[in-house]
Amino acid sequence: MEILSHRIDRLAESETLQMAKLSRELRSKGFDIIDLSLGEPDFQTPKHICEAAKQAIDDGFTKYPPVAGFLDLRQAIADKFKRENNLEFNSEQIIVSTGAKQSIANVMMVLLDPGDEVVLPSPYWVSYREIIKLGEGSMAAISSSVDNNFKITAEELEEAITPRTKIFCFSSPCNPTGTVYSQSELEAFAEVLARHPGVFIISDEIYEHISFLGKHESIAQFESLKGRVIVVNGCSKAYAMTGWRVGYIGAPLWIAKACDKMQGQITSGTCSISQRAALTAITSDQSETVKMRNEFQRRRDLVLRMLKDIPGIKANYPEGAFYVFPDVSSLFGKTDGQQIIMNADDLCNYLIYHAHVTLVTGRAFGDENCIRISYAASQERLTEALNRLKEAVAKLH
Ligand SMILES: Cc1ncc(COP(=O)(O)O)c(C=O)c1O
């Protein structure tokens, strides 16, 4: 008899990974599938970072590393916060984890008690929702739509906060929408949050280096929030290092210490070799990151240009990350003569079988009217994918 815990039973399977699995299955049957479902840069990790990892093996970095990360890496991250974001953290306030995902899970687990609320702008990254469940907290989503480029306002944030709110968590640049909050918009959030001193802020800045607006802005810059912001970041997106699993936080010391304790009982320190590679990634020349960012911007422009030509798809204007999150609700109720498209799930299914393009339903991110298109693919493949989408959508009437 299978009796899983209540905890795991409540957890949803990742829709992104489900779509990737379906892509693999169809590919193994010989179909030319273009997978635009994944949140992963398609570039290889820059060579000098790989070399640093090889050197680390030769230098004997093969033992258990410190749970919170090697001290020189933690110091390099503290220096990065000062240099790039003008934020003051000392090395004790930095905890290196097995990916930003673990960093976020650590923080939620150490702050949430059953019934505590986490306020999230919606659409949101899927894992926030599931991690909140694991922490036995409850989620309060603030919805937004394509018409305001998926931005919530300070007034909406104020309205969502209740005496039970413990955390406000958001990503900018955002997955799945690519939305980037400006400094003045963040300042307006900070003014609201200053009136609610019991609320902690998880600022997920994993897409910091894939922003097309120039200087990245962090909500941690505002004096009124001092001691309450946990900045989450990592190497996955900036350095195409998704497989290396290195994330980190800069946090108030007591939260950093609690996260150290938490991961000390679950994973211990992040892979020693990955940590040495991360040290090189963070401290070396950043030109590879800039090149990747520029290529993402060209792809964003290409995808937006081609989406304009597809009737029924209303695209937002992403200013960062590598996703477009168009509203496709005007296609609902249409049919290709065989199947009626009732919702975004149906459309994604239709597109994988009829266009051989894999996308993710917006439902996974809290918005049933949308689909997520990842443009982490070459311009050639994106052009082919968008042409196929146009053709498949044209068959719907
Ligand atoms: C918004 C957001 N936060 C965090 C992560 C996790 O990144 P990592 O690979 O460092 O765990 C992702 C990955 O897709 C993401 O999109």
The ligand as an SDF file (V2000), in Angstrom:
LIG
                    3D

 16 16  0  0  0  0  0  0  0  0999 V2000
   12.4810   33.1580  -10.7730 C   0  0  0  0  0  0  0  0  0  0  0  0
   13.4280   32.0430  -10.5170 C   0  0  0  0  0  0  0  0  0  0  0  0
   13.9940   31.9410   -9.3030 N   0  0  0  0  0  0  0  0  0  0  0  0
   14.8460   30.9430   -9.0070 C   0  0  0  0  0  0  0  0  0  0  0  0
   15.1730   29.9860   -9.9420 C   0  0  0  0  0  0  0  0  0  0  0  0
   16.0860   28.8480   -9.5220 C   0  0  0  0  0  0  0  0  0  0  0  0
   17.3550   28.9160  -10.0350 O   0  0  0  0  0  0  0  0  0  0  0  0
   18.4640   27.8540   -9.6250 P   0  0  0  0  0  0  0  0  0  0  0  0
   18.8330   27.1340  -10.8620 O   0  0  0  0  0  0  0  0  0  0  0  0
   19.6100   28.7030   -9.1170 O   0  0  0  0  0  0  0  0  0  0  0  0
   17.9190   26.9780   -8.5660 O   0  0  0  0  0  0  0  0  0  0  0  0
   14.6070   30.0320  -11.2130 C   0  0  0  0  0  0  0  0  0  0  0  0
   14.8900   28.9840  -12.2160 C   0  0  0  0  0  0  0  0  0  0  0  0
   14.2190   28.7940  -13.1930 O   0  0  0  0  0  0  0  0  0  0  0  0
   13.7170   31.0940  -11.5190 C   0  0  0  0  0  0  0  0  0  0  0  0
   13.1420   31.2020  -12.7240 O   0  0  0  0  0  0  0  0  0  0  0  0
  1  2  1  0
  2  3  1  0
  2 15  2  0
  3  4  2  0
  4  5  1  0
  5  6  1  0
  5 12  2  0
  6  7  1  0
  7  8  1  0
  8  9  2  0
  8 10  1  0
  8 11  1  0
 12 13  1  0
 12 15  1  0
 13 14  2  0
 15 16  1  0
M  END
$$$$
